[in-house]
Amino acid sequence: MNLATALEYARPGEEWTLDGDDYTGLTWLSDTPKPTQKALETAYPLAVAAKEAAEAEHLATIQAARDHALGLGFTNAMIDLMYPTLDEFVSPQIEEAPSE
């Protein structure tokens, strides 16, 4: 478990320091009660799932934009020229729009 990920998800905006990635290395600086190790263990898979869902949504949005541009007649080469960083987010194995 990545304790920092669990903390950022379960307690956003709280202040803490972490020496290593073990609960014993957690120093709680906020005025709120320190979360239990059990609470953080429960939060971790939720944090991972939330991050994966956000990444998937982001990729789907980029893919939809690329598909829209292809539908308008732009080629992958044109899209890559206009938005050179899209391939960092979307696989470049997208087929060209069918020519009419």
Residue pairs with C-beta under 8 A, 6 or more apart in sequence:
1 21
1 40
1 41
1 44
2 21
2 44
3 18
3 21
3 22
3 23
3 26
3 40
4 18
4 21
5 44
5 47
5 48
5 51
6 40
6 41
6 43
6 44
6 47
7 14
7 16
7 18
7 26
7 35
7 40
8 47
9 43
9 44
9 46
9 47
9 50
10 35
10 39
10 40
10 43
10 47
11 30
11 32
11 35
14 28
14 29
14 30
14 32
15 28
15 29
15 30
16 26
16 27
16 28
16 29
16 30
17 26
17 27
17 29
18 25
18 26
18 27
19 25
19 26
19 27
23 37
23 40
26 34
28 34
35 43
58 89
59 89
59 90
62 86
62 89
62 90
63 90
63 94
66 79
66 86
66 90
66 94
69 78
69 79
70 76
70 79
70 94
70 96
70 97
71 97
73 97
74 82
74 97
75 96
75 97
76 92
76 94
76 96
79 86
80 86
80 87
80 92
